[in-house]
Amino acid sequence: MRVSNPKILVLEDHPLTRQMLLLTLQGLGYSNVHAVESGESALQLLNLEKHFDVLICDILMPGIDGLTFLREACAIGNIEALIISSDIAADLRLAIQQLARLSGYQVLGNLDKPFSKEALEKLLLQYRPCCAPLQHIAANTPASALDIQRALADGEFVPFYQPKLNLQTLSVVGIEVLARWQHPQHGLLGPALFLPAVQQVGALHEFTVSIAGQALHFLREQDLVGQLSLAINLEAEQLGCPGLPEVIQQLLQEAQVPASSLMLEITETGLLHAPITSIENLVRLRLMGCGVSIDDFGAGFSSLQRVCEMPCTELKLDASFTRGLAHNPRIRASVDSVLRLAANLGIQLVAEGIESADQFNILNLLNCPIGQGFLFSRPLSGPDFIRWLQQHNSQQAAKAG
């Protein structure tokens, strides 16, 4: 879905290319467009305007080049999304994209030179506005210990569900549980806006038990036990708790859900310095029948070592690999190698962050078994997930018929 008339800045030193970009954008119906020929002019304009939704930026320019502009722009204004328009080598473009992401830009991709109208439109359609009001709330009204305890007591922390699909058949095989805060004043808040506060006030255990308990009962109440697996995220600090396996066992018994239906996801970075108690807990959870998943696989610094050491049954490929599949041959080769490694080790691999048909098609060609992402569904509340699941299953049955 196209965002209505985003504010676009074109930074391009070649006059003909700059004019062609302007005309093409106008032809696509984008009227709020500013175009400048140099980094100096772009900085002056940003000082005046303060905000742009999308930047289309050349890299190689005299004076203030594209790299310098991207760095300095962060200090004087707000540019949400970036399209790189440059004929530099592919590996350099990808490195610049990574720098931009680390600087806070939403990277939409690369626009080749000469460009096509279709390619430009496809990139612009990927733009999604950030949630500035929620960021403002989080920065200026941090949650206190009393806020967190009240929210726990009142049941304001609720599970949302994102489906995991078999990429070959498109059947739904599992759901990942993602916490949300149904705040009485600020509405629905994502975990980045409250999880640090939960950890800081020492309420992580109570918070996790609440979310996991609700999700397990949801699985039982909706008669999905045995049909879908349930993935719950654990923070690294929770792995070292001596009573963790017993807590999980009690939650499973109360919800009457077998351990084989539960997948526990732990971030790879959290496993880098896992103490002995953490490894023992993972072993005990596996002995109970739970699955163990290494989340954000490939984002840390000792991936292969941890795969060999940890009793994991699943790897979740970090979304940065999925984003680069269509544009970076090295990433595609790396994903192919990881898929082969997982298959040889008897470990299931899940691709996170699938947002486009191109990514889905490439993963299919590489025989990736499981995936999740906005292409299929965003995280949904319990009732919305059930409606989505019923509609999805009906569509798949109609296709099969």
N, C-alpha and C positions, 0 to 999 in steps of 0.2 A: 504494500500500500504506500502510495507516494505521500510524503509530508508536504503540506500545503505551502507553497512558495517560500522555501528556505532562503536565507540570506547567504549569498555565495560571493567569495572573493577569488578572483583569478589573478595569480601572480605568474606572469609569463613575459620574458624579455623580447621574444621574437614577435614583431608587430603583426605579421600575417597569421601566425598561430593564435595570437591573442584575439585578433578580430574573428577568426573562424570559431573559436570557443564561444565568444560573445553571441555570434549569430546562431550557433547551434543551440546554445542554452535558451535563447529567445524562441527559437523554433520549437523547442520542447516545452515551452510554456513557463519557463523560469524568468521572472521579470525583475526580481530583486538581486541584481548582479552588479558587482563592482570589479573593475579590471585595472591593474597597474602593471607597469613595465619593469619595476625594480624592487629589491628588498627594502631599500630606503623609503620609497613611496608607500609600500605596503605597511611598514611600521608606522609611518605618519598617519595613514588612514585608520589603522587599528587603534592608534591613540585617540582618534576622534570618535570612531564608531563603537569601540570597546568589545563588540561581539560579532562573530560570524558563525553561521551554522556549518558551512562547508568551505574548505580551502582547496582550490585546484592549483598545485604548486610545481613549477619547474625547479630543478635542483642546480644545474650549472648555469650561473649568471654572474656577470661582472659585479664587483662591489660586494654587497651583502648577498651571499648566495642562499639557496633554499635551506640548507642545513642551519646556517646562522639565523635565518629568519624564524625557523621553527623553534629554535631555542629561545630567542629573545621575545617572540610573541607570547610565550607562556607567562612572561613577567609583566606584560603591559595590557593584556586583554584576554579574551576567551574565544578560542576557535575550537569548535567541538569535533569536527570530522575532517579527514584529509584524503585527497586524491593526489597521488604523485604522478606528474606528467613530465616524463624525462626519458631520453633515449640512452641512459647509462646502462651498464651491464646489469643483468638480472640479479646477480648475487648482491650487488651494491644496493639495488632498489629494495631488496628484501631486508637487508641490514638497516636501511633507513626507515623502513616500515616498523621494524622492531624498536628502534630508537624513539620513533614517534609514539608508539603504544606506551612505552615506558614513561614518556613525557605526558601522557594523559589524553592523547588524540585517539579518536575513533577512526581507525584506518579502513577506508573503503576499498582501497586497492590501487592498482597502477593503470594509467591511461597511456597506451602506446602512442608514439608519433610515427607517421601521421595517425590521427585518431578517427574513429567512426562515431556517427551519431548514436548507433545502437550500443556501443561499448560505453559511451559517456552516460547514456540514460540508465543502463544496467547498474553502473556504479552508484549513481545518485539515488536510485531506488533502494539501495542498501542503507541509506542514512536513517538513523533513529535518534530523535532528540534525547538528551540525557535528562534525568529527573532532578533538575536544579532545586525545586522546592524541598524535596526530601533531603538533599545534601545540606541545604540551608538549615533545616530543622536539626539535623544531626550535629552540625558544627556549633550551633548556638544554644541548643537545649539538650546537652548530654543527659542520658538517663542516669538517675541516682539509684542507690541501693534500694530505697523505698519504692521507686518506680518499678524496678525489676521484681521485687517481692510482691508488690500489688498485682502486677501483670501475671505472675505465676499463680497467685491465689485466685485471681478472677478468670483464669483460663484464656488470657489474651494471646498467648503464644500458641500458634496453631500450625499443623503440618499442611504443606502443599505438596502436590505430587506431579512429577514429570515422567512420562512413559519412556521405557527402553524397548526398542523394537528389534526383531530379527530383520536384518537388512535385506535378506534374500526373499523372505516371504511377506514382510511387513506386518507379521503378527506381533502383538504386544506380549513381551515375555517378563517384564518387570516394571517397577516404579521406584524412582529415587525420591526420598523424603527431604523436603527443603523447608526450613522453618520460616514463618512470617509472624510479625507482631501486628495484631489487629488493634491498633492504638485508638483509644476513645476520642482523642483530639486530632491526631495527625493521619488517621487512616491506616492503610496497609503499608508496613515498612519491611524492607528486605533485611537479611541478616547483617550486612555490612554496617547498618545503622544501629544495631543493638547488640550483636554478639560480643564485641569487645567489652561493652559495659557488663554483660552477663559474666564474662570471664573475670573482669576486674573486681566485681563484688563477691566472687566466690560462689556463684549460683549455677555453674555449668552443669554439675551433676544433676541437680533438681530439674534444670531446664531440659537436659537430654532425656531424663526419665519421663518427663511429661510428654515431650514430642514423640518419643519412641512408643510410649504406651498408647497414645491416641492413634498412631499409625497402625500399630499391630491390631488394635480393636477394629479399626476401619477395615483392615484386610479380612478379619473374621466376619464382621457384620455384613460386608458386601459379598460374602461367599466367594472370595478370590483366593483363598488358601489352596495351594496346589496348582493354581493357574498362573499366578504372578509371584515373583520374588520381590522382597521389600528391601531396599538399600537405605541404610541409615548412616549418617556421617558421625565419626568420632574424632574429637580433637586429640592431638598427640599427648597432652597432659593427662587425659583420661585413661590411656593405655596402661599407665603405671599403677593405677589404683588396685590394691590387692583384691578387693571384692568385686571387681568388674564382671567376671564370668557369672558369679552368683546373682548379681543384679539383672543381667541379661536373661538368665534362666528363669528368674521370677517373673519378669515381664512376659516372657513367652508362655509360661504356665497360666498366668492370669488371663491372657488373651486367647489361650488354647490354640496357639500357632506353633507348629513344629520348627525346630531350629533350622531345618533345611530350607525354610522359606525366608530366612533372614541373611542379608549380606551386609557386613560391616565395612564401611569405606574409611580408610585412613590415608591422609595425604602423604605422598612420598617424602616431602620435605620434613614432615613430622617424624619420619622413621630414620632420619639420618643419624641421630644419636640416641636411638631407642635403648633404654636400660634393660637389664635382665628381666625385670618384672613385666615389662611390656611384651617382650618376646614370649614369656611364659603365659601371659594372658591370651595372646593370640593363639598359641598352641592349644590352650584349654578351650577356647571358643571353637576352634576347628574340631576338637575332639567331641564337643557338644553337638556338632553338625552344622554350625554356622559357616557361611562363606566369608572370606576375607578378601577385600579388594584394595589394591594400591591405587589411590586416586591421584589425578594430575601426573600420571606416569610420564617421565621424560622431562619434567620441569625442574627436577632436583639435580644432584651432582654425582649420585652413585647408584643409578638405576639398576644396572645389571647385578651389582653386589647385593642389593636389597632383594631382588627377585630370587637370587640363590639362597639368601638367608631366611627370608620370611615365609611362613606357611600360607601363602596367598593362593587363592583360587581364581582371581580375576585381576586384570590390569585395565585401568581406565586411562586411555590415551588423552593427554592434555589437549585442550581445545586449540592451543596455538598450532599444533600439527594439522588439525582439521582445517583451520583457516588457510594454511599455506599450501594445501594439496594441489589446488588448481593452478598455482603460479610458480611453485618451487620444485624443480625436479629432485633436488636433494631431499626435501621433506617427503616427497612421494616414495623415494627409494628407502628412506628411513622407516616409514610406516610399513612398507612391504616387508622389510627385515624384521620389524617388531612382530608383525602378524605371523611370520614364519617361526620366530622364536617362541611365541606364545603357543602356537599349534604343537611344536615339538615338545614343549614342557607340559602340555595338557592343561594350559591355563586359558580361560576365556578372555578375549579382548573386547573392550567396549570403547567406541569412538565417541567422545563428547563434542558438543558444540556444532552439530551439523545444522547449517543454516541455509544452504543453497542446494539446488538440484545437481550442480556440478560436483560439489563435495560428495553428495550421496552416490552419484554415478561412479565416481572414482573409487570410493570405498567398496562399492559393489564389485567393480572390476578386480579389486585387490582381494576379494573374498573376505572382507571384514564381517564377522558374524553379527555383532550387536552394535546399535548406535542410539543416540538420543540428541535432541537439540530442537531449536525453534522451528525448523522445517516441519517437524511433526507436531509439536505442541510446546507451549510455554508451561511452566509450573502452574498447576490448577488447584483450586480448593477441592475438597472431597466431592461435593455434589457436582461440580463442573467436570471433574475428572471422570466420574461415572457416566455423565452425559456424553463426554468426548469418546469414552471407550465404547459405549453402545453404538454411537454413530460410526466410529471407525470400523468396528466389527461388522456392522451392517453393510458398509461400503465394500469391505473385503469379501464378504459372502456374495454380494451382488456381482463382483468381478469374477469370482470363482464360478458362479452359476452361468 
